[in-house]
């Protein structure tokens, strides 16, 4: 009998330990799956330029005065100027060419300034100050539907060096690669009549300074036929972008690891037809449409993101915020998880009515987040989870929207949340939550700059917020709330009402008070 009991205890202990290990592994897998690391590991960058043995070539020095054609591999050190002409590269498919632009000026009134028709790799090294300009129309020499840029390459195109390149793209695009486009370093001043920087398979930026003024998109990758292509990867750099359409756009994935970005765009500032991941960096956005949009998934692991103007600030079917300092202003929703693609300013995710969709999820695992929205503050067509971090929402003043809005469920498991706004469509932090929270309907509408404070019985502040706009509803959750304890609401330091935490959601006031306000 004792031996049987002992075996049972050991078996129970084994099952418990096994379960603990499995749960821990699942948690770690979940964390990895919801971080930028997952997508970073799937991006296959082209570093072919690093494997080229340039020591096998002697350097050919050329003083430019007229158009020059390159037909074989080598290193070409270019100086001088072409007043009306071009550099053409037309080699065998396996050939590699390096152009050293050493204080070079090239203008072509009838086509691109530099173009590669055939080759394996084209590397352009920048020394000193260099200027490139194409014509407003292209002649029969370059009458090719693909050739629409001041610098154009059918081969992989890589830029390096510490110099400066100024590009005036009068016809259409500034820099084009029909393959992979890579920037290792350098300073780029690009003014483009259409797109500024365009790589078909990818755009990979390791570092550099980019001052871009584009009539259409500033930086884009366009391949939508190959699953592992059409991505943009930026590891570092300084970006000052003005775009008549989108700032940074990819048909597949965008991954930003670091860097400083100022983006002023007529359309989305950062847009992907699939995935956007932000690991670090400082991003300031002024957008005529969405601040950051991904058709499928948006993951923010850190960094400082400041959206000064947008229609919807952060938007994807799945939004995960693991950390960072985030502040957004939106004329509609601050953070939105909806179904469908963002096709235009009129027919976009969040601009149409959608049924509840369990695939739409917003998860906040950390960070300091502030939202100022005229529409819903945080809106999910599915689920909304608060697991950690600090979230403050100055929501709508109209009763047709709410500071928090979820079609399926709102669940608070950790962190601190404050959401204020109009009470007409207001929601609490949810009865499925494990953190105690309050749902307050005020008896009147308070003006902007009103301070709301909740203190415990010892007079210590649990939650506090000074509103940016008028409001009559307050939803707040904190790990400091203790069941059966008494708390007092203060409005501008004057006692408003005392209440006791009785449930996961404790409601103070009722919607009837709101109906009276409307009369």
C-alpha positions in Angstrom: 0.0 0.0 0.0 2.8 2.5 0.9 4.7 1.5 -2.2 1.6 2.2 -4.3 1.1 5.6 -2.7 4.7 6.5 -3.2 4.5 5.6 -6.9 1.3 7.7 -7.2 3.1 10.7 -5.6 6.1 10.4 -7.9 3.8 10.1 -10.9 1.8 13.2 -9.8 5.1 15.1 -9.3 6.3 14.0 -12.8 3.1 15.1 -14.4 3.2 18.5 -12.7 6.8 19.1 -13.7 6.2 18.0 -17.3 3.1 20.3 -17.5 5.2 23.2 -16.1 7.9 22.6 -18.7 5.4 22.4 -21.5 3.7 25.6 -20.3 7.0 27.4 -20.0 8.0 26.3 -23.6 4.6 27.4 -24.9 5.0 30.8 -23.2 8.5 31.3 -24.7 7.3 30.2 -28.1 4.4 32.6 -27.9 6.7 35.4 -26.9 9.0 34.7 -29.9 6.0 34.4 -32.2 4.8 37.8 -31.2 8.1 39.6 -31.6 10.1 41.1 -34.5 12.6 38.2 -34.1 10.2 35.8 -35.8 10.1 37.8 -39.1 13.7 38.9 -38.8 14.8 35.2 -39.0 12.8 34.7 -42.2 14.3 37.7 -44.1 16.9 36.5 -46.5 19.1 39.5 -47.4 21.3 39.6 -50.4 24.9 40.3 -49.3 26.5 39.3 -52.6 28.5 42.5 -52.7 30.4 41.3 -49.6 31.7 38.2 -51.4 33.1 40.0 -54.4 36.9 39.8 -54.5 37.7 43.3 -55.8 41.5 42.7 -55.4 41.6 40.8 -58.6 40.8 44.0 -60.6 43.1 46.9 -61.3 41.5 50.3 -61.0 40.7 52.1 -64.3 40.8 55.9 -64.0 38.4 57.9 -66.2 38.0 61.6 -66.5 34.4 62.1 -67.6 33.6 64.6 -70.4 31.1 62.6 -72.5 29.0 59.4 -72.3 30.9 56.3 -71.4 30.0 52.6 -71.9 31.3 49.8 -69.7 31.2 46.2 -71.2 33.3 44.2 -68.8 33.9 43.6 -65.0 36.2 46.0 -63.2 36.6 49.0 -60.9 36.1 52.3 -62.6 37.2 55.4 -60.8 35.2 58.3 -62.3 36.0 62.0 -61.9 34.9 65.0 -64.0 31.5 65.8 -65.5 29.1 64.9 -68.3 27.1 67.9 -69.3 24.6 65.9 -71.4 25.2 62.2 -71.4 25.3 59.0 -69.4 27.2 56.0 -68.0 26.0 52.7 -69.4 26.8 49.3 -68.0 26.1 46.4 -70.4 28.2 43.4 -69.5 27.8 39.6 -69.3 25.2 38.3 -66.7 27.9 37.1 -64.4 30.0 40.2 -64.4 30.5 42.6 -61.5 31.2 46.3 -61.8 32.2 48.9 -59.2 31.9 52.6 -60.0 33.7 55.0 -57.7 32.0 58.4 -58.1 34.6 60.9 -57.0 33.1 64.4 -57.1 31.2 63.5 -60.3 28.4 65.4 -62.1 26.3 63.7 -64.7 23.3 65.2 -66.5 21.3 63.6 -69.3 18.6 65.6 -70.9 17.2 62.6 -72.8 17.4 59.7 -70.4 19.0 58.3 -67.2 22.3 59.4 -65.9 23.6 55.9 -64.9 22.0 52.7 -66.1 22.9 49.0 -66.1 21.3 46.9 -68.8 23.0 43.6 -67.8 25.3 42.3 -65.1 25.4 40.4 -61.8 26.3 43.1 -59.3 26.7 46.9 -59.6 28.4 48.6 -56.7 28.6 52.4 -56.5 31.0 53.9 -54.1 30.6 57.6 -53.1 33.6 59.9 -52.6 33.0 63.6 -52.1 30.0 65.5 -53.6 28.3 63.8 -56.5 25.2 65.0 -58.5 23.0 63.1 -60.9 20.2 64.4 -63.0 18.0 62.8 -65.7 15.8 64.4 -68.4 12.1 65.1 -68.3 11.7 62.7 -71.2 13.7 59.7 -72.4 15.0 59.2 -76.0 14.9 56.0 -78.1 18.3 54.9 -76.7 16.6 54.2 -73.4 13.0 53.7 -74.6 12.4 50.7 -72.3 9.3 50.4 -70.1 11.5 49.4 -67.2 14.0 52.3 -67.4 12.3 55.1 -65.5 15.0 56.3 -63.1 17.9 58.6 -62.9 20.0 55.6 -61.7 18.7 52.3 -63.0 20.0 48.8 -62.7 18.8 45.4 -63.8 21.5 43.8 -61.6 21.8 43.9 -57.8 22.7 47.5 -56.9 24.7 48.4 -53.8 25.8 51.9 -52.6 28.7 52.4 -50.2 31.2 55.0 -49.2 31.2 58.2 -47.1 30.4 60.6 -49.9 27.2 62.4 -50.9 24.9 61.7 -53.8 22.3 64.3 -54.9 19.7 63.0 -57.4 17.2 65.0 -59.4 14.8 62.6 -61.0 12.8 64.7 -63.5 11.3 61.9 -65.4 10.0 59.5 -62.8 12.1 57.6 -60.2 15.3 58.4 -58.4 17.1 55.1 -57.8 15.8 51.8 -59.2 17.0 48.2 -59.0 15.1 45.5 -60.7 16.7 43.1 -58.3 18.0 43.8 -54.8 18.9 47.3 -53.7 21.3 47.9 -50.8 22.7 50.9 -49.0 25.7 50.3 -46.7 26.5 54.0 -46.0 26.5 57.5 -47.6 24.4 60.6 -47.8 21.5 60.8 -50.3 19.6 63.9 -51.3 16.8 62.7 -53.7 14.1 64.8 -55.4 11.9 62.6 -57.5 8.9 63.2 -59.8 7.6 59.8 -58.9 9.2 57.3 -56.5 12.6 58.1 -54.9 14.1 54.7 -54.0 12.7 51.5 -55.5 14.0 47.9 -55.3 12.0 45.1 -56.9 13.1 42.2 -54.7 14.2 44.2 -51.7 15.5 47.4 -50.2 18.2 46.8 -47.5 19.6 49.8 -45.7 22.4 49.2 -43.2 23.2 52.9 -42.6 23.2 56.3 -44.2 21.5 59.6 -44.3 18.4 60.0 -46.6 16.8 63.3 -47.4 13.9 62.5 -49.7 11.3 64.6 -51.5 9.1 62.3 -53.6 5.9 63.1 -55.5 4.8 59.5 -54.9 6.4 56.9 -52.6 9.7 57.6 -50.9 11.1 54.1 -50.3 9.5 51.0 -51.7 9.9 47.3 -52.6 7.5 45.9 -55.2 7.9 42.2 -55.8 4.5 40.6 -55.0 5.1 37.3 -56.9 7.8 35.7 -54.8 6.9 34.9 -51.1 10.4 35.8 -49.6 10.8 38.9 -51.7 9.3 42.4 -51.7 10.7 43.3 -48.3 12.4 46.4 -46.7 14.9 45.9 -44.0 16.4 49.0 -42.3 19.1 48.5 -39.6 20.0 52.1 -39.0 20.2 55.6 -40.6 18.8 59.1 -40.5 15.7 59.6 -42.7 13.9 62.9 -43.5 11.1 61.9 -45.8 8.4 63.9 -47.6 6.1 61.8 -49.8 3.2 62.6 -52.0 1.9 59.1 -51.4 3.5 56.6 -49.0 6.7 57.1 -47.0 8.0 53.5 -46.7 6.1 50.8 -48.6 6.6 47.1 -49.2 4.5 44.4 -50.8 5.7 41.9 -48.2 7.4 42.8 -44.9 9.0 45.9 -43.4 11.4 45.5 -40.5 12.9 48.6 -38.8 15.6 47.7 -36.3 16.9 51.2 -35.5 17.4 54.7 -36.9 15.8 58.2 -36.8 12.8 58.9 -39.0 10.8 62.0 -39.8 8.1 61.1 -42.3 5.5 63.6 -43.7 3.3 61.7 -46.1 0.0 62.3 -47.9 -0.9 58.6 -47.6 0.4 56.0 -45.1 3.7 56.9 -43.6 4.8 53.2 -43.2 2.7 50.6 -45.2 3.1 46.9 -45.8 0.7 44.5 -47.6 1.7 41.9 -45.0 3.8 42.7 -42.0 5.5 45.7 -40.2 8.0 45.1 -37.3 9.6 47.9 -35.3 12.3 46.9 -32.9 13.9 50.3 -32.0 14.6 53.7 -33.3 12.9 57.1 -33.2 10.0 57.7 -35.6 8.0 60.9 -36.0 5.1 60.8 -38.4 2.7 63.3 -39.9 0.3 61.4 -42.2 -2.7 62.2 -44.3 -3.9 58.7 -43.8 -2.5 55.9 -41.5 0.6 56.4 -39.5 1.7 52.7 -39.6 -0.4 50.2 -41.5 0.1 46.5 -42.1 -2.6 44.4 -43.9 -1.8 41.4 -41.7 0.4 42.1 -38.6 2.1 45.0 -36.8 4.6 44.2 -34.0 6.3 46.9 -32.0 9.1 45.7 -29.7 10.5 49.1 -28.7 11.6 52.5 -29.8 10.0 55.9 -29.7 7.0 56.4 -32.0 5.3 59.8 -32.2 2.4 60.1 -34.6 1.6 63.9 -34.8 -1.3 63.6 -37.3 -3.1 60.6 -38.9 -6.5 59.2 -39.8 -5.7 56.0 -38.0 -2.4 55.9 -36.2 -1.5 52.2 -35.9 -3.5 49.6 -37.9 -3.3 45.9 -38.8 -5.4 42.8 -38.4 -3.1 41.8 -35.6 -1.4 44.5 -33.5 1.1 43.5 -30.8 3.0 46.0 -28.7 5.7 44.5 -26.5 7.4 47.8 -25.5 8.4 51.3 -26.5 7.4 54.9 -26.0 4.3 55.5 -28.2 2.3 58.7 -28.6 -0.4 59.0 -31.3 -3.0 61.5 -32.5 -5.7 60.3 -34.8 -8.8 61.9 -36.4 -10.4 58.4 -36.3 -9.1 55.4 -34.4 -5.8 55.5 -32.5 -5.0 51.7 -32.7 -7.2 49.6 -34.9 -7.4 45.9 -35.6 -9.8 45.2 -38.5 -10.3 42.8 -41.4 -9.4 43.5 -45.0 -6.7 45.5 -46.8 -6.0 49.2 -46.7 -6.7 50.0 -50.3 -7.3 53.7 -50.2 -8.2 56.7 -48.1 -11.9 56.0 -48.7 -12.0 52.2 -48.5 -9.6 51.4 -45.6 -9.5 49.1 -42.6 -11.6 50.9 -40.0 -13.4 53.2 -42.4 -16.0 50.5 -43.2 -18.3 48.5 -40.9 -16.9 45.0 -40.2 -18.5 42.0 -38.4 -16.8 40.6 -35.3 -13.7 38.7 -36.4 -11.8 36.5 -33.9 -8.7 36.8 -36.1 -8.5 40.5 -35.2 -6.4 40.9 -32.0 -4.7 43.8 -30.2 -2.3 42.7 -27.5 -0.4 45.1 -25.3 2.4 43.4 -23.4 4.4 46.5 -22.4 5.4 50.0 -23.1 4.1 53.5 -22.4 1.3 54.3 -24.7 -0.7 57.5 -25.1 -3.6 57.9 -27.5 -5.5 61.0 -28.5 -8.3 60.0 -30.9 -11.5 61.6 -32.3 -12.8 58.1 -33.1 -12.3 55.0 -31.0 -9.1 55.1 -28.9 -8.4 51.4 -29.3 -10.7 49.5 -31.6 -10.6 45.7 -32.3 -13.0 43.9 -34.4 -12.0 40.9 -32.3 -10.2 40.8 -29.0 -8.3 43.4 -27.0 -5.8 42.3 -24.4 -3.8 44.3 -21.8 -1.1 42.2 -20.3 1.4 44.8 -19.1 2.6 48.4 -19.7 0.9 51.8 -19.2 -1.9 52.9 -21.5 -3.7 56.2 -21.5 -6.5 57.1 -23.9 -8.0 60.6 -24.4 -10.9 59.3 -26.5 -13.7 60.7 -28.5 -16.0 63.6 -27.4 -18.8 62.3 -29.6 -21.1 59.5 -28.3 -20.8 57.5 -31.5 -17.3 56.2 -30.5 -15.6 54.9 -27.4 -12.2 55.2 -25.8 -12.1 51.4 -25.8 -14.0 49.3 -28.4 -14.0 45.5 -28.9 -16.4 43.4 -30.9 -15.6 40.2 -28.9 -13.9 40.9 -25.6 -11.6 43.2 -23.6 -9.3 41.4 -21.1 -7.0 43.1 -18.6 -4.4 40.8 -17.1 -1.7 43.3 -16.0 -0.3 46.8 -16.3 -2.3 50.1 -15.9 -5.0 51.4 -18.2 -6.8 54.8 -18.1 -9.4 55.6 -20.9 -11.6 58.7 -20.8 -14.1 60.0 -23.3 -17.7 60.2 -24.3 -20.0 57.7 -22.5 -22.4 56.9 -25.3 -20.5 53.9 -26.7 -18.1 53.5 -23.7 -16.9 50.0 -22.7 -15.3 48.8 -19.5 -12.1 46.8 -19.2 -14.2 43.6 -19.3 -15.5 41.0 -16.8 -13.1 38.4 -18.2 -10.2 40.5 -16.8 -8.1 39.3 -13.9 -7.2 42.9 -12.8 -9.9 44.8 -10.9 -11.1 47.9 -12.8 -13.6 50.7 -12.5 -16.2 51.9 -15.0 -17.3 55.4 -14.1 -20.3 57.3 -15.6 -20.1 61.0 -14.5 -23.2 63.0 -14.0 -22.0 65.7 -16.3 -19.6 66.4 -19.1 -16.3 67.8 -17.7 -14.1 70.1 -19.9 -10.6 69.6 -21.1 -7.8 69.9 -18.5 -10.0 68.4 -15.8 -8.1 66.1 -13.4 -9.6 62.8 -12.3 -7.9 61.0 -9.4 -8.8 57.8 -7.5 -7.3 57.5 -4.0 -7.4 54.6 -1.6 -8.5 54.7 2.0 -5.0 55.8 3.0 -5.1 58.8 0.6 -2.6 57.2 -1.8 -3.2 57.8 -5.5 -4.1 54.7 -7.5 -5.0 56.3 -10.8 -4.7 59.9 -12.0 -5.2 61.7 -15.3 -5.7 65.2 -16.6 -7.9 65.0 -19.7 -6.9 66.6 -23.0 -10.6 66.9 -24.0 -14.1 66.9 -22.6 -15.4 63.6 -21.1 -18.1 62.0 -19.0 -16.8 58.4 -18.8 -13.7 57.0 -17.2 -12.5 53.3 -17.4 -9.4 52.5 -15.4 -7.6 49.3 -14.2 -4.7 48.8 -11.9 -3.0 46.0 -9.9 -3.4 48.4 -6.9 -7.1 47.9 -6.7 -8.0 45.4 -3.9 -11.4 43.8 -3.6 -13.7 45.0 -0.7 -11.5 48.1 -0.2 -12.9 51.6 -0.4 -11.8 54.3 -2.8 -12.6 57.9 -3.5 -13.0 59.7 -6.8 -11.7 63.3 -6.9 -12.4 65.8 -9.7 -9.9 68.7 -9.7 -9.0 67.7 -6.1 -12.6 67.9 -4.9 -14.3 64.8 -3.6 -16.8 63.4 -6.1 -17.9 60.0 -4.8 -16.7 57.1 -2.7 -17.1 53.5 -3.8 -16.0 50.0 -2.9 -14.4 47.4 -5.2 -17.0 44.7 -5.4 -16.4 42.9 -8.7 -13.7 42.6 -11.4 -15.6 45.5 -13.0 -17.0 48.0 -10.4 -19.4 50.5 -12.0 -20.0 53.9 -10.5 -23.0 55.9 -11.9 -25.0 54.5 -14.8 -25.9 55.2 -18.4 -29.2 56.8 -17.2 -27.2 59.8 -16.1 -25.9 60.0 -19.7 -29.4 60.0 -21.1 -30.3 62.9 -18.9 -27.2 64.8 -20.1 -28.3 64.4 -23.7 -31.7 65.9 -22.9 
